Amino acid sequence: MDRTEYFLAIITFLLASIVYVIGDGDTPSIIVLPVLVLLYGTPIYRLIASMSDLSQGSDQQ
C-alpha cells in the first residue's frame, strides 16, 4: 500500500472518532453503527493490509 492509503485511513479514523465524541445519547443508531464499524474496522483493516504487504514482499525475494 502506498502512503495515500495510509493517509486516507488515518483521516477516516479521525473523522469517525470526532463524530463519535460529538454525538450524544440522542444520536440515531443509523449514524452510530457505521461510525463504530469505522472506528473498530479501520485498525483491523490496516493490520491485515500491512501483514498482507509484508507477506507479499517476502514472497518476491
C-alpha positions as CSV (number, residue, x, y, z in Angstrom):
1,M,0.0,0.0,0.0
2,D,1.2,3.5,-0.7
3,R,1.2,6.4,1.6
4,T,-2.0,7.8,0.2
5,E,-4.0,4.8,1.6
6,Y,-2.4,5.2,5.0
7,F,-3.3,8.9,5.0
8,L,-6.9,8.2,4.0
9,A,-7.2,5.5,6.6
10,I,-6.0,8.0,9.3
11,I,-8.4,10.7,8.1
12,T,-11.3,8.2,8.1
13,F,-10.4,7.0,11.6
14,L,-10.1,10.6,13.0
15,L,-13.4,11.8,11.4
16,A,-15.2,8.7,12.8
17,S,-13.8,9.4,16.2
18,I,-14.9,13.1,16.1
19,V,-18.4,12.0,15.1
20,Y,-18.5,9.5,18.0
21,V,-17.3,12.1,20.5
22,I,-19.6,14.8,19.4
23,G,-22.7,12.5,19.3
24,D,-24.7,12.3,22.4
25,G,-27.3,9.8,23.7
26,D,-29.9,11.1,21.2
27,T,-27.8,10.3,18.1
28,P,-29.7,7.9,15.9
29,S,-28.3,4.4,15.7
30,I,-28.2,4.7,11.9
31,I,-25.3,7.1,12.4
32,V,-23.7,5.5,15.4
33,L,-23.4,2.0,13.9
34,P,-21.4,2.9,10.8
35,V,-19.2,5.1,12.9
36,L,-18.4,2.3,15.3
37,V,-17.7,0.0,12.4
38,L,-15.2,2.5,11.1
39,L,-13.6,3.0,14.5
40,Y,-13.1,-0.7,15.1
41,G,-12.7,-1.8,11.4
42,T,-10.1,0.7,10.3
43,P,-7.3,-0.5,12.7
44,I,-8.1,-4.1,11.9
45,Y,-8.1,-3.4,8.1
46,R,-4.7,-1.6,8.4
47,L,-3.2,-4.5,10.4
48,I,-4.4,-7.1,7.8
49,A,-3.3,-4.9,4.9
50,S,0.2,-4.4,6.5
51,M,0.5,-8.2,7.1
52,S,-0.5,-8.8,3.5
53,D,2.1,-6.4,2.2
54,L,4.8,-8.0,4.4
55,S,3.9,-11.5,3.2
56,Q,3.9,-10.4,-0.5
57,G,7.2,-8.7,0.0
58,S,8.8,-11.8,1.4
59,D,7.4,-13.9,-1.4
60,Q,9.1,-11.8,-4.1
61,Q,12.6,-12.2,-2.6
